[in-house]
């Protein structure tokens, strides 16, 4: 279970960083893409803190 959680957290972290970069590439949808990256990063950090407490 810990390995699955680790993979999920890392995938969400990479995806949110990618979305942050894409927000600057596509400025017409920048706020929506950036918001998705923020939500992804929040979920990743939440899962990471839950994983550390387990």
ZIFENDA-V129285 format. One record per residue. N is the residue number from 1. RES is the residue in one letter. PHI is phi in whole degrees, -180 to 180 (* if undefined). OMEGA is omega in radians with two decimals (999 if undefined). Layout:
n: <N N>
res: <RES RES>
phi: <PHI PHI>
omega: <OMEGA OMEGA>
This chain:
n: <1 2 3 4 5 6 7 8 9 10 11 12 13 14 15 16 17 18 19 20 21 22 23 24 25 26 27 28 29 30 31 32 33 34 35 36 37 38 39 40 41 42 43 44 45 46 47 48 49 50 51 52 53 54>
res: <X X X X X X X X X X X X X X X X X X X X X X X X X X X X X X X X X X X X X X X X X X X X X X X X X X X X X X>
phi: <* -66 -67 -62 -64 -62 -63 -64 -64 -66 -64 -67 -65 -65 -64 -70 -65 -63 -67 -60 -69 -67 -63 -84 -76 -115 -66 -69 -115 -57 -69 -70 -66 -63 -63 -63 -66 -65 -63 -62 -66 -64 -65 -62 -69 -65 -66 -64 -70 -67 -65 -71 -81 -74>
omega: <3.14 3.13 3.10 3.11 3.12 3.14 3.13 3.13 3.14 3.11 3.11 3.12 3.12 -3.14 -3.13 3.06 3.10 3.12 3.08 3.13 -3.13 3.13 3.12 3.14 -3.13 -3.04 -3.14 3.08 -2.99 -3.07 3.12 3.13 3.13 3.09 3.07 3.09 3.10 3.11 3.11 3.12 3.11 3.10 3.14 3.13 3.07 3.10 3.12 3.13 3.07 -3.13 3.14 3.12 -3.07 999>
